[in-house]
């Protein structure tokens, strides 16, 4: 039996969670212990501190349209955008069944437009708001169609939705003249952790050759796909030489397992991201463990607002590069 990382400070009343060699329902099982090693943990439940509204990163306040305003992530972004002083455009796209509905978020009444006539409608919004930036938090199946719409109309966008055909997504944007931030992970602190892993993979390829890995990721039951963040971390480990296939990721979506096996606080079952990567040497004598836990959605919403401000700055500067990710946003600095 080997130890997992120390639980976040806010969970101090709970016992720590450990991997076990036993199996339960096809996934790695966990047992609880009171004693543990104390390696560095990337666990977090973040409410980023905002700097003064006159900071350089907040100098541009572009109009923002959030798709979709009916989802929990979209609502969180709307709240963060309004709090940051962005000009929220009070319309949003949704399914045809929601067309005509009015959603009240952050003191704003937002009109939902259905799938019919989307292109003409978006053009009319862009005509009214020439500096418009769209934020996309919809569903994986809509990623490519939505990106094609934004590029055809010529509106810059931040793509926070995971899934879809990512190669096709990148090609769609590359073939257009549209500015975009595309990232499977919008949480700035998690992105910084991932960037460190990418540097390690680049500088020390094969360092973990022969090692095996278990990956467990737990998200709210409404998340349909494997986490894009998990895929990015796994890619780093593969470059380091770890033997692992993407279809081996253990997806935990059952609330009972999340409570009892993973240790997710009950109040965050509806919105969390717990990722655990357990790496073992061929002879089982050496192991490494990496973990990042997020409760709630504020870390992603705040990162998305930073991405919008970053994109507005690049558009104003007529930057030659047009496709960015959250590592670009981090490197720019001036984060709130």
C-alpha contacts under 8 A as a table, 3 or more apart, distances in Angstrom:
res1	aa1	res2	aa2	distance
1	X	19	X	6.87
1	X	20	X	5.53
1	X	21	X	6.56
2	X	18	X	6.91
2	X	19	X	6.32
2	X	20	X	7.13
2	X	287	X	7.84
3	X	17	X	7.96
3	X	18	X	5.31
3	X	19	X	6.62
3	X	36	X	6.50
3	X	37	X	6.83
4	X	16	X	7.89
4	X	17	X	6.47
4	X	18	X	4.99
4	X	19	X	6.45
4	X	278	X	7.94
4	X	289	X	6.22
5	X	17	X	7.97
5	X	37	X	7.47
5	X	38	X	6.84
5	X	39	X	6.10
5	X	40	X	7.28
5	X	41	X	6.02
5	X	289	X	6.73
5	X	290	X	7.15
5	X	291	X	6.64
6	X	16	X	6.45
6	X	36	X	7.14
6	X	37	X	7.30
6	X	38	X	5.89
6	X	39	X	6.86
6	X	40	X	7.70
6	X	41	X	6.35
7	X	11	X	6.32
7	X	12	X	7.01
7	X	15	X	7.94
7	X	16	X	5.65
7	X	17	X	7.49
7	X	41	X	7.73
7	X	43	X	7.27
8	X	11	X	5.48
8	X	12	X	6.91
8	X	41	X	7.58
8	X	43	X	5.52
8	X	44	X	6.54
8	X	293	X	7.93
9	X	12	X	5.25
10	X	13	X	7.92
11	X	14	X	5.52
11	X	265	X	7.91
12	X	15	X	7.41
14	X	263	X	7.92
15	X	32	X	5.84
15	X	33	X	5.94
15	X	34	X	5.57
16	X	32	X	5.74
16	X	33	X	5.83
16	X	34	X	6.43
16	X	35	X	7.90
16	X	36	X	7.59
16	X	263	X	7.96
17	X	30	X	6.21
17	X	31	X	6.09
17	X	32	X	5.09
17	X	33	X	6.89
17	X	261	X	7.53
17	X	262	X	6.68
17	X	263	X	6.76
18	X	30	X	5.20
18	X	31	X	5.55
18	X	32	X	6.19
18	X	33	X	7.34
19	X	28	X	6.91
19	X	29	X	6.28
19	X	30	X	4.86
19	X	31	X	6.88
20	X	23	X	7.84
20	X	28	X	6.86
20	X	29	X	5.72
20	X	30	X	5.54
20	X	31	X	6.78
21	X	28	X	7.24
21	X	29	X	7.45
22	X	28	X	6.85
22	X	29	X	6.15
23	X	26	X	6.16
23	X	27	X	5.96
23	X	28	X	5.35
23	X	29	X	5.52
24	X	27	X	5.67
24	X	28	X	6.56
24	X	29	X	5.71
27	X	250	X	6.06
28	X	214	X	7.98
28	X	216	X	7.84
28	X	250	X	7.72
29	X	261	X	6.64
30	X	261	X	5.26
30	X	262	X	6.99
31	X	261	X	6.98
33	X	36	X	7.41
41	X	290	X	7.40
41	X	291	X	6.41
41	X	292	X	7.08
42	X	190	X	7.89
42	X	193	X	7.73
42	X	290	X	7.73
42	X	291	X	5.95
42	X	292	X	4.70
42	X	293	X	7.05
43	X	291	X	6.50
43	X	292	X	4.37
43	X	293	X	4.32
43	X	294	X	6.57
44	X	292	X	6.89
44	X	293	X	5.49
44	X	294	X	5.21
44	X	295	X	7.29
45	X	293	X	7.30
45	X	294	X	5.07
45	X	295	X	5.06
45	X	296	X	7.13
45	X	299	X	7.75
46	X	294	X	7.45
46	X	295	X	7.75
46	X	298	X	6.82
46	X	299	X	5.60
47	X	298	X	6.12
47	X	299	X	6.41
48	X	298	X	7.92
48	X	299	X	6.97
48	X	302	X	7.17
48	X	336	X	7.94
49	X	336	X	7.10
50	X	336	X	5.14
51	X	55	X	6.79
51	X	336	X	5.29
52	X	55	X	5.72
53	X	58	X	6.20
53	X	84	X	7.67
54	X	58	X	6.36
54	X	59	X	6.52
55	X	58	X	5.42
55	X	59	X	6.55
55	X	334	X	7.75
55	X	336	X	7.75
56	X	59	X	5.27
56	X	334	X	6.43
57	X	60	X	7.27
57	X	306	X	7.78
57	X	309	X	6.45
57	X	310	X	7.28
57	X	334	X	5.10
57	X	335	X	6.33
57	X	336	X	6.89
58	X	61	X	6.73
58	X	84	X	7.88
58	X	309	X	6.70
58	X	336	X	7.79
60	X	309	X	6.47
60	X	312	X	6.73
60	X	313	X	6.99
61	X	85	X	6.89
61	X	86	X	4.99
61	X	87	X	6.52
61	X	309	X	7.15
62	X	86	X	6.16
62	X	87	X	6.15
62	X	131	X	6.04
62	X	132	X	6.32
62	X	133	X	6.92
62	X	308	X	7.94
62	X	309	X	7.53
62	X	312	X	6.65
63	X	86	X	6.34
63	X	87	X	4.39
63	X	88	X	5.65
63	X	89	X	6.16
63	X	129	X	6.75
63	X	131	X	6.43
63	X	132	X	4.99
63	X	133	X	6.37
64	X	86	X	6.96
64	X	87	X	6.06
64	X	88	X	5.00
64	X	89	X	5.66
64	X	132	X	5.81
64	X	133	X	5.06
64	X	134	X	5.70
64	X	135	X	7.09
65	X	88	X	6.26
65	X	89	X	5.17
65	X	90	X	7.26
65	X	91	X	6.68
65	X	92	X	6.44
65	X	132	X	7.27
65	X	133	X	6.44
65	X	134	X	4.79
65	X	135	X	6.19
66	X	69	X	6.17
66	X	74	X	6.36
66	X	77	X	7.55
66	X	78	X	6.86
66	X	89	X	8.00
66	X	91	X	7.83
66	X	92	X	6.00
66	X	134	X	5.89
66	X	135	X	4.78
66	X	136	X	6.20
66	X	137	X	7.55
67	X	74	X	6.42
67	X	92	X	5.35
67	X	93	X	5.63
67	X	94	X	7.38
67	X	134	X	7.34
67	X	135	X	6.03
67	X	136	X	4.89
67	X	137	X	5.72
67	X	138	X	6.26
68	X	71	X	5.93
68	X	74	X	5.41
68	X	75	X	7.94
68	X	92	X	5.87
68	X	93	X	5.85
68	X	94	X	6.08
68	X	136	X	6.85
68	X	137	X	5.96
68	X	138	X	5.63
69	X	72	X	7.84
69	X	74	X	4.94
69	X	75	X	5.46
69	X	78	X	7.57
69	X	92	X	6.08
69	X	93	X	7.75
69	X	94	X	7.92
69	X	103	X	7.16
69	X	110	X	7.50
69	X	112	X	7.78
70	X	74	X	6.75
70	X	75	X	6.83
70	X	94	X	7.53
70	X	103	X	7.04
71	X	74	X	5.21
71	X	75	X	6.20
71	X	137	X	7.78
71	X	138	X	7.44
72	X	75	X	5.14
72	X	76	X	6.24
73	X	76	X	5.05
73	X	77	X	6.29
73	X	137	X	6.50
73	X	297	X	6.78
73	X	301	X	7.38
74	X	77	X	5.15
74	X	78	X	6.23
74	X	136	X	7.86
74	X	137	X	5.75
74	X	138	X	7.85
75	X	78	X	5.04
75	X	79	X	6.26
75	X	105	X	6.52
76	X	79	X	5.18
76	X	80	X	6.27
76	X	297	X	6.73
76	X	298	X	6.75
76	X	301	X	5.80
77	X	80	X	5.04
77	X	81	X	5.94
77	X	300	X	7.94
77	X	301	X	4.54
77	X	302	X	7.26
77	X	304	X	7.05
77	X	305	X	7.30
78	X	81	X	5.05
78	X	82	X	6.09
78	X	88	X	7.50
78	X	105	X	7.11
78	X	106	X	6.99
79	X	82	X	5.32
79	X	83	X	6.11
79	X	105	X	7.01
79	X	106	X	5.28
80	X	83	X	5.04
80	X	84	X	6.10
80	X	298	X	7.85
80	X	301	X	6.06
80	X	302	X	6.06
80	X	305	X	6.92
81	X	84	X	5.06
81	X	85	X	6.37
81	X	86	X	5.35
81	X	87	X	7.85
81	X	88	X	7.21
81	X	305	X	6.01
82	X	85	X	5.13
82	X	86	X	5.56
82	X	87	X	7.17
82	X	88	X	6.68
82	X	106	X	7.02
83	X	86	X	7.61
84	X	305	X	7.74
90	X	108	X	7.04
90	X	109	X	6.40
90	X	110	X	4.38
90	X	111	X	6.20
91	X	110	X	5.04
91	X	111	X	4.65
91	X	112	X	5.84
91	X	113	X	7.07
92	X	110	X	6.82
92	X	111	X	6.28
92	X	112	X	4.97
92	X	113	X	5.99
93	X	112	X	5.56
93	X	113	X	4.80
93	X	114	X	5.87
93	X	115	X	7.21
93	X	118	X	7.89
94	X	97	X	8.00
94	X	98	X	6.07
94	X	99	X	6.70
94	X	112	X	5.98
94	X	113	X	5.94
94	X	114	X	5.15
94	X	115	X	6.78
95	X	98	X	5.49
95	X	99	X	6.71
95	X	113	X	7.92
95	X	114	X	5.23
95	X	115	X	5.95
96	X	99	X	5.12
96	X	113	X	7.68
96	X	114	X	4.25
96	X	115	X	5.38
96	X	116	X	7.26
97	X	114	X	7.24
98	X	101	X	5.67
98	X	112	X	6.55
98	X	113	X	7.53
98	X	114	X	6.48
99	X	112	X	5.37
99	X	113	X	4.89
99	X	114	X	4.32
99	X	115	X	7.93
100	X	111	X	6.38
100	X	112	X	5.45
100	X	113	X	6.14
100	X	114	X	7.45
101	X	111	X	5.99
101	X	112	X	5.36
101	X	113	X	7.97
102	X	109	X	6.09
102	X	110	X	5.35
102	X	111	X	4.63
102	X	112	X	6.13
103	X	109	X	5.69
103	X	110	X	5.07
103	X	111	X	6.54
103	X	112	X	7.41
104	X	107	X	6.49
104	X	108	X	5.53
104	X	109	X	4.61
104	X	110	X	6.21
105	X	108	X	5.28
105	X	109	X	6.62
105	X	110	X	7.45
113	X	118	X	7.72
114	X	117	X	7.96
114	X	118	X	7.33
115	X	118	X	5.72
117	X	120	X	5.68
117	X	121	X	6.19
118	X	121	X	5.10
118	X	122	X	6.02
119	X	122	X	5.24
119	X	123	X	6.19
119	X	149	X	6.64
119	X	153	X	6.93
120	X	123	X	5.07
120	X	124	X	6.28
121	X	124	X	5.16
121	X	125	X	6.40
122	X	125	X	5.03
122	X	126	X	6.14
122	X	153	X	7.25
123	X	126	X	5.03
123	X	127	X	6.12
123	X	153	X	6.20
124	X	127	X	5.04
124	X	128	X	6.37
125	X	128	X	5.15
125	X	129	X	6.04
126	X	129	X	4.85
126	X	130	X	5.21
126	X	131	X	7.55
126	X	132	X	6.13
126	X	155	X	7.27
127	X	130	X	5.64
129	X	132	X	5.38
132	X	155	X	6.71
132	X	156	X	7.20
133	X	155	X	6.41
133	X	156	X	5.14
133	X	157	X	5.28
133	X	158	X	7.52
133	X	308	X	7.14
133	X	312	X	7.83
134	X	155	X	7.11
134	X	156	X	6.38
134	X	157	X	4.49
134	X	158	X	6.28
135	X	157	X	5.62
135	X	158	X	4.77
135	X	159	X	6.19
135	X	160	X	7.28
135	X	304	X	7.99
135	X	308	X	7.96
136	X	157	X	7.30
136	X	158	X	6.18
136	X	159	X	5.01
136	X	160	X	5.75
136	X	161	X	6.17
137	X	159	X	7.02
137	X	160	X	5.49
137	X	161	X	4.77
138	X	142	X	6.74
138	X	143	X	7.45
138	X	161	X	5.95
139	X	142	X	5.51
139	X	143	X	6.77
139	X	161	X	6.41
139	X	162	X	7.58
139	X	163	X	7.86
140	X	143	X	5.45
140	X	161	X	6.47
140	X	162	X	5.83
140	X	163	X	4.50
140	X	164	X	5.00
140	X	225	X	7.63
141	X	144	X	7.40
141	X	163	X	7.34
141	X	164	X	5.77
142	X	145	X	5.49
142	X	146	X	5.88
142	X	164	X	7.27
143	X	146	X	5.38
143	X	147	X	6.14
143	X	161	X	6.77
143	X	162	X	7.70
143	X	163	X	7.12
143	X	164	X	5.44
143	X	165	X	7.82
143	X	169	X	7.67
144	X	147	X	5.11
144	X	148	X	6.14
144	X	164	X	6.24
144	X	165	X	6.76
144	X	168	X	7.26
144	X	169	X	5.79
145	X	148	X	5.17
145	X	149	X	6.28
146	X	149	X	5.02
146	X	150	X	6.26
147	X	150	X	5.14
147	X	151	X	6.11
147	X	169	X	6.78
147	X	172	X	7.24
147	X	173	X	7.53
148	X	151	X	5.17
148	X	152	X	5.95
148	X	172	X	6.44
148	X	173	X	7.95
149	X	152	X	5.13
149	X	153	X	6.17
150	X	153	X	5.33
150	X	154	X	5.83
150	X	155	X	5.26
150	X	156	X	7.00
150	X	157	X	7.20
151	X	154	X	4.82
151	X	155	X	6.29
151	X	156	X	7.64
151	X	172	X	7.37
151	X	173	X	6.54
151	X	176	X	6.07
151	X	177	X	7.59
151	X	178	X	5.94
152	X	176	X	7.77
154	X	177	X	7.37
154	X	178	X	5.86
155	X	178	X	6.47
155	X	179	X	7.82
156	X	178	X	5.47
156	X	179	X	4.85
156	X	180	X	5.52
157	X	179	X	6.80
157	X	180	X	4.93
157	X	181	X	6.60
158	X	180	X	5.60
158	X	181	X	4.71
158	X	182	X	5.99
158	X	304	X	7.51
158	X	307	X	7.04
158	X	308	X	6.79
159	X	180	X	7.44
159	X	181	X	6.23
159	X	182	X	4.87
159	X	183	X	6.52
160	X	182	X	6.69
160	X	183	X	6.03
160	X	184	X	6.13
160	X	185	X	7.11
160	X	186	X	6.76
160	X	304	X	7.60
161	X	184	X	6.84
162	X	183	X	7.96
162	X	184	X	5.34
162	X	225	X	7.91
162	X	227	X	7.38
162	X	228	X	5.99
163	X	166	X	7.10
163	X	225	X	6.78
163	X	228	X	7.08
164	X	169	X	7.83
165	X	168	X	5.35
165	X	169	X	6.13
166	X	169	X	4.80
166	X	170	X	6.21
167	X	170	X	5.24
167	X	171	X	6.25
168	X	171	X	5.08
168	X	172	X	6.04
169	X	172	X	5.18
169	X	173	X	6.52
170	X	173	X	5.32
170	X	174	X	6.04
171	X	174	X	4.89
171	X	175	X	5.99
172	X	175	X	5.39
172	X	176	X	6.60
173	X	176	X	5.17
173	X	177	X	7.29
173	X	178	X	6.40
173	X	179	X	7.84
173	X	180	X	7.57
173	X	323	X	7.43
174	X	177	X	7.29
174	X	323	X	7.52
177	X	322	X	7.52
178	X	322	X	6.70
179	X	311	X	7.28
179	X	315	X	7.11
179	X	322	X	4.55
179	X	323	X	5.88
180	X	311	X	7.11
180	X	322	X	6.32
180	X	323	X	5.08
180	X	324	X	6.21
181	X	307	X	6.79
181	X	311	X	7.07
181	X	323	X	5.96
181	X	324	X	4.62
181	X	325	X	5.14
181	X	326	X	7.17
182	X	323	X	7.26
182	X	324	X	6.22
182	X	325	X	5.15
182	X	326	X	7.51
183	X	186	X	6.43
183	X	325	X	5.23
183	X	326	X	6.05
184	X	227	X	7.94
184	X	228	X	5.08
184	X	229	X	5.95
185	X	190	X	7.52
185	X	191	X	6.60
185	X	228	X	7.12
185	X	229	X	5.82
185	X	300	X	7.50
185	X	326	X	7.49
186	X	191	X	7.14
186	X	299	X	7.58
186	X	300	X	4.90
186	X	301	X	7.57
186	X	303	X	5.20
186	X	304	X	5.92
186	X	326	X	6.48
187	X	190	X	5.40
187	X	191	X	6.10
187	X	299	X	5.08
187	X	300	X	4.55
187	X	301	X	7.85
187	X	302	X	7.64
187	X	303	X	5.34
187	X	304	X	7.93
188	X	191	X	5.04
188	X	192	X	6.23
188	X	299	X	7.33
188	X	300	X	7.70
188	X	303	X	5.68
188	X	326	X	7.23
188	X	330	X	7.05
189	X	192	X	5.08
189	X	193	X	6.44
190	X	193	X	5.04
190	X	194	X	6.22
190	X	292	X	7.47
191	X	194	X	4.91
191	X	195	X	6.03
191	X	326	X	6.79
191	X	327	X	6.62
192	X	195	X	4.99
192	X	196	X	6.34
192	X	327	X	7.28
192	X	330	X	7.61
193	X	196	X	5.21
193	X	197	X	6.49
194	X	197	X	5.00
194	X	198	X	6.24
194	X	232	X	7.69
194	X	233	X	6.55
195	X	198	X	5.02
195	X	199	X	6.28
195	X	327	X	6.98
196	X	199	X	5.15
196	X	200	X	6.30
197	X	200	X	5.05
197	X	201	X	6.13
197	X	233	X	7.28
197	X	236	X	6.31
198	X	201	X	5.03
198	X	202	X	6.10
198	X	236	X	5.76
199	X	202	X	5.11
199	X	203	X	6.11
200	X	203	X	5.24
200	X	204	X	5.71
200	X	205	X	7.83
201	X	204	X	5.38
201	X	205	X	5.36
201	X	236	X	5.49
201	X	237	X	7.00
201	X	239	X	5.66
201	X	240	X	5.29
202	X	205	X	5.98
202	X	239	X	7.63
204	X	207	X	5.62
204	X	240	X	6.58
205	X	208	X	7.99
205	X	239	X	5.60
205	X	240	X	4.56
205	X	241	X	6.70
206	X	209	X	5.00
206	X	239	X	6.45
206	X	240	X	4.33
206	X	241	X	4.24
206	X	242	X	7.79
207	X	240	X	5.26
207	X	241	X	6.29
208	X	211	X	5.63
208	X	237	X	7.88
208	X	240	X	5.27
208	X	241	X	4.87
208	X	242	X	5.62
209	X	240	X	6.65
209	X	241	X	3.94
209	X	242	X	5.52
209	X	243	X	7.61
210	X	241	X	6.61
210	X	242	X	6.12
210	X	243	X	6.64
210	X	281	X	6.81
210	X	282	X	6.10
211	X	241	X	7.21
211	X	242	X	5.04
211	X	243	X	6.36
211	X	279	X	6.45
211	X	280	X	5.42
211	X	281	X	4.57
211	X	282	X	5.66
212	X	242	X	5.75
212	X	243	X	5.37
212	X	244	X	6.78
212	X	279	X	5.67
212	X	280	X	5.37
212	X	281	X	6.58
212	X	282	X	7.11
213	X	242	X	6.85
213	X	243	X	6.93
213	X	244	X	6.33
213	X	277	X	6.88
213	X	278	X	5.48
213	X	279	X	4.37
213	X	280	X	6.29
214	X	248	X	7.76
214	X	249	X	7.32
214	X	277	X	5.89
214	X	278	X	5.10
214	X	279	X	6.56
215	X	248	X	7.45
215	X	249	X	5.20
215	X	250	X	6.07
215	X	275	X	7.47
215	X	276	X	5.74
215	X	277	X	4.71
215	X	278	X	6.44
216	X	249	X	5.98
216	X	250	X	4.68
216	X	251	X	6.19
216	X	252	X	7.27
216	X	275	X	5.89
216	X	276	X	5.25
216	X	277	X	6.71
217	X	227	X	7.56
217	X	230	X	7.41
217	X	249	X	7.35
217	X	250	X	6.34
217	X	251	X	5.43
217	X	252	X	6.16
217	X	273	X	7.13
217	X	274	X	5.61
217	X	275	X	4.42
217	X	276	X	6.36
218	X	251	X	6.08
218	X	252	X	4.59
218	X	253	X	6.12
218	X	258	X	6.90
218	X	262	X	7.67
218	X	272	X	7.51
218	X	273	X	5.77
218	X	274	X	5.08
218	X	275	X	6.50
219	X	223	X	6.44
219	X	252	X	6.73
219	X	253	X	5.98
219	X	269	X	7.83
219	X	271	X	6.98
219	X	272	X	5.46
219	X	273	X	4.93
219	X	274	X	6.73
220	X	223	X	5.87
220	X	253	X	6.08
220	X	255	X	7.82
220	X	269	X	5.84
220	X	270	X	5.06
220	X	271	X	5.36
220	X	272	X	6.11
220	X	273	X	7.65
221	X	224	X	7.49
221	X	253	X	4.71
221	X	254	X	6.58
221	X	255	X	7.43
221	X	270	X	7.36
226	X	230	X	7.43
226	X	231	X	7.68
226	X	249	X	7.89
226	X	251	X	7.15
227	X	230	X	5.16
227	X	231	X	6.47
228	X	231	X	5.03
228	X	232	X	6.27
229	X	232	X	5.07
229	X	233	X	6.30
230	X	233	X	5.17
230	X	234	X	6.04
230	X	275	X	7.18
231	X	234	X	5.05
231	X	235	X	6.14
231	X	246	X	7.12
232	X	235	X	5.14
232	X	236	X	6.59
233	X	236	X	5.16
233	X	237	X	6.45
234	X	237	X	5.03
234	X	238	X	6.10
234	X	244	X	7.79
234	X	246	X	7.65
235	X	238	X	5.04
235	X	239	X	6.34
236	X	239	X	5.17
236	X	240	X	6.40
237	X	240	X	4.92
237	X	241	X	6.52
237	X	242	X	5.56
238	X	241	X	5.05
238	X	242	X	4.80
238	X	243	X	6.37
238	X	244	X	6.84
239	X	242	X	7.24
242	X	279	X	7.99
244	X	248	X	7.13
245	X	248	X	5.57
245	X	249	X	7.83
246	X	249	X	5.92
252	X	257	X	7.10
252	X	258	X	6.75
253	X	257	X	7.77
253	X	258	X	7.19
254	X	257	X	5.47
254	X	258	X	6.23
255	X	258	X	4.88
255	X	259	X	6.15
255	X	269	X	6.50
256	X	259	X	5.25
256	X	260	X	6.12
256	X	261	X	8.00
257	X	260	X	5.20
257	X	261	X	5.08
257	X	262	X	6.66
258	X	261	X	5.68
258	X	262	X	4.87
258	X	263	X	6.07
258	X	264	X	5.55
258	X	269	X	7.50
259	X	262	X	6.05
259	X	263	X	5.00
259	X	264	X	5.13
259	X	265	X	6.65
259	X	266	X	6.56
259	X	269	X	7.96
260	X	263	X	5.87
260	X	264	X	7.98
264	X	268	X	6.79
264	X	269	X	6.61
264	X	272	X	7.86
264	X	274	X	7.85
265	X	268	X	5.49
265	X	269	X	6.73
266	X	269	X	5.41
267	X	270	X	7.41
268	X	271	X	5.26
268	X	272	X	5.90
268	X	295	X	5.93
268	X	296	X	6.31
269	X	272	X	6.40
271	X	295	X	6.43
271	X	296	X	4.97
271	X	297	X	6.58
272	X	293	X	7.64
272	X	294	X	5.53
272	X	295	X	4.47
272	X	296	X	5.36
272	X	297	X	7.32
273	X	292	X	7.98
273	X	293	X	5.77
273	X	294	X	5.04
273	X	295	X	6.56
274	X	291	X	7.55
274	X	292	X	6.09
274	X	293	X	4.27
274	X	294	X	6.14
275	X	291	X	5.59
275	X	292	X	5.44
275	X	293	X	6.18
276	X	289	X	7.34
276	X	290	X	5.91
276	X	291	X	4.52
276	X	292	X	6.83
277	X	289	X	5.69
277	X	290	X	5.10
277	X	291	X	6.28
278	X	287	X	7.19
278	X	288	X	6.01
278	X	289	X	4.68
278	X	290	X	6.66
279	X	287	X	5.40
279	X	288	X	5.06
279	X	289	X	6.24
280	X	284	X	5.84
280	X	285	X	7.61
280	X	286	X	5.84
280	X	287	X	4.37
280	X	288	X	6.60
281	X	284	X	5.08
281	X	285	X	6.33
281	X	286	X	5.24
281	X	287	X	6.24
282	X	285	X	7.88
283	X	286	X	7.70
284	X	287	X	7.26
296	X	299	X	7.63
297	X	300	X	5.55
297	X	301	X	6.32
298	X	301	X	4.98
298	X	302	X	5.95
299	X	302	X	5.48
299	X	303	X	6.21
300	X	303	X	5.07
300	X	304	X	6.06
301	X	304	X	5.06
301	X	305	X	6.41
302	X	305	X	5.18
302	X	306	X	6.42
303	X	306	X	5.05
303	X	307	X	6.24
304	X	307	X	4.91
304	X	308	X	6.30
305	X	308	X	5.04
305	X	309	X	6.33
306	X	309	X	5.16
306	X	310	X	6.05
306	X	329	X	7.47
306	X	335	X	6.50
306	X	336	X	7.23
307	X	310	X	4.98
307	X	311	X	6.05
307	X	326	X	7.11
307	X	329	X	6.26
308	X	311	X	5.12
308	X	312	X	6.16
309	X	312	X	5.14
309	X	313	X	6.31
310	X	313	X	5.20
310	X	314	X	6.38
310	X	329	X	6.35
310	X	332	X	7.90
311	X	314	X	5.08
311	X	315	X	6.14
312	X	315	X	5.15
312	X	316	X	6.16
313	X	316	X	5.18
313	X	317	X	6.22
314	X	317	X	5.07
314	X	318	X	6.07
314	X	319	X	5.38
315	X	318	X	4.96
315	X	319	X	6.40
316	X	319	X	7.85
319	X	322	X	6.97
321	X	324	X	7.69
324	X	328	X	6.01
324	X	329	X	7.72
325	X	328	X	5.44
325	X	329	X	6.73
326	X	329	X	4.79
326	X	330	X	6.19
327	X	330	X	5.00
327	X	331	X	6.12
328	X	331	X	5.11
328	X	332	X	6.23
329	X	332	X	5.27
329	X	333	X	6.94
330	X	333	X	5.51
330	X	335	X	7.43
